[in-house]
Amino acid sequence: MAHGGLQALGLALAGAGWLALLAATALPQWEVSTFAGDSIITALVTMKGLWMSCVSTSTGQLQCKSYDSVLALPAHLQATRALMVVSVVLGPVALGAAVAGMRCTRCGGDDPRKKATVAGAGGGLFILAGLLALVASSWYGHRIVTSFYDATIPINLKYEFGTALFVAWAGSALALLGGSLLASSCCSRGGGVASKKGRGYPGARTAPKAPPSAREYV
């Protein structure tokens, strides 16, 4: 039961992490214009994402515009796009493998060893997705920090971390943690406690001995 509980916990964490990565990929708030400087009152707030840039006015209106050309985008943005898309695409594959390999499901047969291997493969895919998203978001965040402390860039052209960047970091952590719990399934021998019985483990049930026959007392 403990083994199945860890699988369920890992699936829940990894699934939540994948949803967070999906939301972070779609959100436009990867970087927002900074309020640092002498003037703290501004009428416009500029936000940039992986697919579009948006401008929010002081009246609450939000106007967004998609990027016109993919080839004209900076190299770091193209790389972040690619890594996040691959990470999001790996999610459904990992989710299907993890569900098929869980002990509480009937998918993938009844062999506990095979089901544990399938669950471990799903966990490995979740770990890969989390690593790709972590590299992409960390690279993007490093570029923001480097540009912020660059003295040659005017203060009104500098940006800070946006909400989507924190969502991507949180999703990466959840995917890595949940994937690690699922991957630990393949390390168990025989897929659970049931396979340990009868192999010399403590608490294993043994067949009752037959009562001695009458000839043994003669």
Contacts in CASP RR format, 6 or more apart in sequence:
PFRMAT RR
TARGET T0000
AUTHOR 0000-0000-0000
METHOD contacts of the structure
MODEL  1
MAHGGLQALGLALAGAGWLALLAATALPQWEVSTFAGDSIITALVTMKGL
WMSCVSTSTGQLQCKSYDSVLALPAHLQATRALMVVSVVLGPVALGAAVA
GMRCTRCGGDDPRKKATVAGAGGGLFILAGLLALVASSWYGHRIVTSFYD
ATIPINLKYEFGTALFVAWAGSALALLGGSLLASSCCSRGGGVASKKGRG
YPGARTAPKAPPSAREYV
3 103 0 8 1.000
3 185 0 8 1.000
3 188 0 8 1.000
3 191 0 8 1.000
3 192 0 8 1.000
3 193 0 8 1.000
4 102 0 8 1.000
4 103 0 8 1.000
4 104 0 8 1.000
6 181 0 8 1.000
6 184 0 8 1.000
6 185 0 8 1.000
7 98 0 8 1.000
7 101 0 8 1.000
7 102 0 8 1.000
7 103 0 8 1.000
7 104 0 8 1.000
7 119 0 8 1.000
7 181 0 8 1.000
7 182 0 8 1.000
7 185 0 8 1.000
8 102 0 8 1.000
8 104 0 8 1.000
9 178 0 8 1.000
9 181 0 8 1.000
10 177 0 8 1.000
10 178 0 8 1.000
10 179 0 8 1.000
10 181 0 8 1.000
10 182 0 8 1.000
11 95 0 8 1.000
11 98 0 8 1.000
11 99 0 8 1.000
11 102 0 8 1.000
11 178 0 8 1.000
11 182 0 8 1.000
13 174 0 8 1.000
13 175 0 8 1.000
13 177 0 8 1.000
13 178 0 8 1.000
13 179 0 8 1.000
13 181 0 8 1.000
14 94 0 8 1.000
14 95 0 8 1.000
14 98 0 8 1.000
14 123 0 8 1.000
14 126 0 8 1.000
14 174 0 8 1.000
14 175 0 8 1.000
14 177 0 8 1.000
14 178 0 8 1.000
14 179 0 8 1.000
14 181 0 8 1.000
14 182 0 8 1.000
15 91 0 8 1.000
15 95 0 8 1.000
15 126 0 8 1.000
15 174 0 8 1.000
15 175 0 8 1.000
15 178 0 8 1.000
16 171 0 8 1.000
16 174 0 8 1.000
17 170 0 8 1.000
17 171 0 8 1.000
17 172 0 8 1.000
17 173 0 8 1.000
17 174 0 8 1.000
17 175 0 8 1.000
18 88 0 8 1.000
18 91 0 8 1.000
18 94 0 8 1.000
18 95 0 8 1.000
18 126 0 8 1.000
18 129 0 8 1.000
18 171 0 8 1.000
18 175 0 8 1.000
20 167 0 8 1.000
20 168 0 8 1.000
20 170 0 8 1.000
20 171 0 8 1.000
20 174 0 8 1.000
21 84 0 8 1.000
21 87 0 8 1.000
21 88 0 8 1.000
21 129 0 8 1.000
21 130 0 8 1.000
21 133 0 8 1.000
21 168 0 8 1.000
21 171 0 8 1.000
21 172 0 8 1.000
21 175 0 8 1.000
22 88 0 8 1.000
23 164 0 8 1.000
23 167 0 8 1.000
24 84 0 8 1.000
24 133 0 8 1.000
24 137 0 8 1.000
24 164 0 8 1.000
24 165 0 8 1.000
24 167 0 8 1.000
24 168 0 8 1.000
24 171 0 8 1.000
25 50 0 8 1.000
25 84 0 8 1.000
25 85 0 8 1.000
25 87 0 8 1.000
25 88 0 8 1.000
25 168 0 8 1.000
26 51 0 8 1.000
27 49 0 8 1.000
27 163 0 8 1.000
27 164 0 8 1.000
27 167 0 8 1.000
28 47 0 8 1.000
28 48 0 8 1.000
28 49 0 8 1.000
28 51 0 8 1.000
28 52 0 8 1.000
28 53 0 8 1.000
28 54 0 8 1.000
28 64 0 8 1.000
28 164 0 8 1.000
29 47 0 8 1.000
29 49 0 8 1.000
29 162 0 8 1.000
29 163 0 8 1.000
29 164 0 8 1.000
29 165 0 8 1.000
30 47 0 8 1.000
30 48 0 8 1.000
30 49 0 8 1.000
30 50 0 8 1.000
30 140 0 8 1.000
30 162 0 8 1.000
30 164 0 8 1.000
30 165 0 8 1.000
31 47 0 8 1.000
31 48 0 8 1.000
31 49 0 8 1.000
31 140 0 8 1.000
31 144 0 8 1.000
31 159 0 8 1.000
31 160 0 8 1.000
31 161 0 8 1.000
31 162 0 8 1.000
31 165 0 8 1.000
32 45 0 8 1.000
32 46 0 8 1.000
32 47 0 8 1.000
32 48 0 8 1.000
32 159 0 8 1.000
32 160 0 8 1.000
32 161 0 8 1.000
32 162 0 8 1.000
33 42 0 8 1.000
33 44 0 8 1.000
33 45 0 8 1.000
33 46 0 8 1.000
33 47 0 8 1.000
33 156 0 8 1.000
33 158 0 8 1.000
33 159 0 8 1.000
33 160 0 8 1.000
34 148 0 8 1.000
34 155 0 8 1.000
34 158 0 8 1.000
34 159 0 8 1.000
34 160 0 8 1.000
35 42 0 8 1.000
36 155 0 8 1.000
36 158 0 8 1.000
37 155 0 8 1.000
42 58 0 8 1.000
43 57 0 8 1.000
43 58 0 8 1.000
44 55 0 8 1.000
44 56 0 8 1.000
44 57 0 8 1.000
44 58 0 8 1.000
45 55 0 8 1.000
45 56 0 8 1.000
46 53 0 8 1.000
46 54 0 8 1.000
46 55 0 8 1.000
46 159 0 8 1.000
47 53 0 8 1.000
47 54 0 8 1.000
47 55 0 8 1.000
47 56 0 8 1.000
47 162 0 8 1.000
48 54 0 8 1.000
48 159 0 8 1.000
49 164 0 8 1.000
50 77 0 8 1.000
50 80 0 8 1.000
50 81 0 8 1.000
50 84 0 8 1.000
51 66 0 8 1.000
51 67 0 8 1.000
51 81 0 8 1.000
52 64 0 8 1.000
52 65 0 8 1.000
52 66 0 8 1.000
52 67 0 8 1.000
53 64 0 8 1.000
53 65 0 8 1.000
53 67 0 8 1.000
54 62 0 8 1.000
54 63 0 8 1.000
54 64 0 8 1.000
54 65 0 8 1.000
55 62 0 8 1.000
55 63 0 8 1.000
55 64 0 8 1.000
56 62 0 8 1.000
57 63 0 8 1.000
67 73 0 8 1.000
70 78 0 8 1.000
73 81 0 8 1.000
76 139 0 8 1.000
76 140 0 8 1.000
76 143 0 8 1.000
77 140 0 8 1.000
79 136 0 8 1.000
79 139 0 8 1.000
80 136 0 8 1.000
80 137 0 8 1.000
80 139 0 8 1.000
80 140 0 8 1.000
83 132 0 8 1.000
83 133 0 8 1.000
83 135 0 8 1.000
83 136 0 8 1.000
84 132 0 8 1.000
84 133 0 8 1.000
84 136 0 8 1.000
84 168 0 8 1.000
86 129 0 8 1.000
86 132 0 8 1.000
87 129 0 8 1.000
87 130 0 8 1.000
87 132 0 8 1.000
87 133 0 8 1.000
87 136 0 8 1.000
88 129 0 8 1.000
90 125 0 8 1.000
90 126 0 8 1.000
90 128 0 8 1.000
90 129 0 8 1.000
90 132 0 8 1.000
91 125 0 8 1.000
91 126 0 8 1.000
91 129 0 8 1.000
93 122 0 8 1.000
93 125 0 8 1.000
94 122 0 8 1.000
94 123 0 8 1.000
94 124 0 8 1.000
94 125 0 8 1.000
94 126 0 8 1.000
94 129 0 8 1.000
94 179 0 8 1.000
95 122 0 8 1.000
96 122 0 8 1.000
97 118 0 8 1.000
97 119 0 8 1.000
97 120 0 8 1.000
97 121 0 8 1.000
97 122 0 8 1.000
97 123 0 8 1.000
97 125 0 8 1.000
98 119 0 8 1.000
98 120 0 8 1.000
98 122 0 8 1.000
98 123 0 8 1.000
98 126 0 8 1.000
98 182 0 8 1.000
99 105 0 8 1.000
99 107 0 8 1.000
100 107 0 8 1.000
100 108 0 8 1.000
100 115 0 8 1.000
100 118 0 8 1.000
100 119 0 8 1.000
101 107 0 8 1.000
101 108 0 8 1.000
101 115 0 8 1.000
101 116 0 8 1.000
101 118 0 8 1.000
101 119 0 8 1.000
101 120 0 8 1.000
101 185 0 8 1.000
102 115 0 8 1.000
102 119 0 8 1.000
103 112 0 8 1.000
103 115 0 8 1.000
103 191 0 8 1.000
103 192 0 8 1.000
108 114 0 8 1.000
108 115 0 8 1.000
108 118 0 8 1.000
109 115 0 8 1.000
112 190 0 8 1.000
112 191 0 8 1.000
112 192 0 8 1.000
112 194 0 8 1.000
112 195 0 8 1.000
113 190 0 8 1.000
113 191 0 8 1.000
113 195 0 8 1.000
115 191 0 8 1.000
116 185 0 8 1.000
116 186 0 8 1.000
116 188 0 8 1.000
116 190 0 8 1.000
116 191 0 8 1.000
116 192 0 8 1.000
117 186 0 8 1.000
119 182 0 8 1.000
119 185 0 8 1.000
119 186 0 8 1.000
120 182 0 8 1.000
120 183 0 8 1.000
120 184 0 8 1.000
120 185 0 8 1.000
120 186 0 8 1.000
121 186 0 8 1.000
122 179 0 8 1.000
122 182 0 8 1.000
122 183 0 8 1.000
123 178 0 8 1.000
123 179 0 8 1.000
123 180 0 8 1.000
123 181 0 8 1.000
123 182 0 8 1.000
123 183 0 8 1.000
124 179 0 8 1.000
124 182 0 8 1.000
124 183 0 8 1.000
126 175 0 8 1.000
126 176 0 8 1.000
126 178 0 8 1.000
126 179 0 8 1.000
126 182 0 8 1.000
127 175 0 8 1.000
127 176 0 8 1.000
127 179 0 8 1.000
127 180 0 8 1.000
127 183 0 8 1.000
129 175 0 8 1.000
130 171 0 8 1.000
130 172 0 8 1.000
130 175 0 8 1.000
130 176 0 8 1.000
131 172 0 8 1.000
131 176 0 8 1.000
133 168 0 8 1.000
133 171 0 8 1.000
133 172 0 8 1.000
133 175 0 8 1.000
134 169 0 8 1.000
134 172 0 8 1.000
134 173 0 8 1.000
134 176 0 8 1.000
136 168 0 8 1.000
137 165 0 8 1.000
137 168 0 8 1.000
137 169 0 8 1.000
137 172 0 8 1.000
138 169 0 8 1.000
140 165 0 8 1.000
141 161 0 8 1.000
141 165 0 8 1.000
144 159 0 8 1.000
144 160 0 8 1.000
144 161 0 8 1.000
144 165 0 8 1.000
147 153 0 8 1.000
147 158 0 8 1.000
147 159 0 8 1.000
148 158 0 8 1.000
148 159 0 8 1.000
148 160 0 8 1.000
185 191 0 8 1.000
189 195 0 8 1.000
189 196 0 8 1.000
190 196 0 8 1.000
196 204 0 8 1.000
197 203 0 8 1.000
197 204 0 8 1.000
197 205 0 8 1.000
198 204 0 8 1.000
198 205 0 8 1.000
198 206 0 8 1.000
END
